[in-house]
Amino acid sequence: MQPSLFCFGLGYTGMRLAHTAMACGWRVAGSCRGAEKAETLRAQGIQAIVFDGEQASPAVRDALAQTTHLVMSIPPDTDGDPVLRLHGDDLETRAKSLQWIGYLSTTGIYGDCNGEWIDETRTPNPATPGNERRLEAENAWLDFGARTGTPTHIFRLPGIYGPEGRSPIDALQSGRARRIVKPGQVFNRIHVDDIAAVLLASIERPNPGRVYNLSDDEPAPADEVLRFAATLLGVDPPPAESFESAELSPFARHFYDECKRVANDRIKDELGVRLRYPTYREGLRAIAESLTDAKAATPPTHQT
């Protein structure tokens, strides 16, 4: 039987996984929020279905009947996880071929850890309503997997970066970059391609109920990473702004309030993963090189 992936939430990470799976011969379907995006994805060979999280979709229901592997990347709302709420019964009664579920969560559920190294055995301590809902959604999916006998796994992600608009390099080029400096504050990142690699490794080695941290090897300050990106581009970084005096949104300020170092031994020891981008240096260098290659491949324009 041809493996069939359904991804609730064909966003940045979901799309990267979808294209990786298609390159391996998988059939891929998934949800997005708008009709225009759905048409674009269908042109790429993805069975895209509009799903707004507000009401059940007959097209989703039909697609789940053929799904062998499910990835969930839609965040919970104030009423809980929208997929379990609207399509939990369909997953239980119609998805007879379902072999594996992966729920994409966040390392934010650990809360502030005062810079300590933490692993998956750390007791969660979410500090925001959004992260509290994430933890509740994790438990709801694990309960679903235990009740139905479907291998279900939790993947906790830190900051996600990669090509095509999701890196400090893009922020510098667009003029959006801000160099916020808070001494002692560090966090991990994960390249989007490494996320896809870990998910596929888990599919090959399912371990029902297991929780995995998806992070790189080197937590680092945002200021350090931005300065490295500026060096790759050959530009000056933005002027430094003190965290204490910088005007930041509540979300951004909360981000800088937390400090943790996330260990990733479990994805290496249990899943055999070797990160393609173990630190931000390899990841950003690859993005910069791809931009250089693209520029070199672009024919010059001739003016008359």
Secondary structure as UniProt FT lines:
FT   STRAND          4..8
FT   HELIX           12..23
FT   TURN            24..25
FT   STRAND          27..32
FT   HELIX           35..43
FT   TURN            44..45
FT   STRAND          47..50
FT   HELIX           58..64
FT   TURN            65..66
FT   STRAND          69..72
FT   TURN            78..79
FT   HELIX           82..93
FT   TURN            96..97
FT   STRAND          100..106
FT   HELIX           107..110
FT   TURN            114..115
FT   STRAND          117..118
FT   TURN            120..121
FT   HELIX           129..148
FT   STRAND          152..157
FT   STRAND          159..162
FT   TURN            163..165
FT   HELIX           168..174
FT   STRAND          179..181
FT   TURN            183..184
FT   STRAND          189..191
FT   HELIX           192..204
FT   TURN            208..209
FT   STRAND          211..213
FT   HELIX           222..233
FT   STRAND          240..242
FT   TURN            243..245
FT   HELIX           250..257
FT   STRAND          261..262
FT   HELIX           265..269
FT   TURN            270..271
FT   HELIX           280..297
//
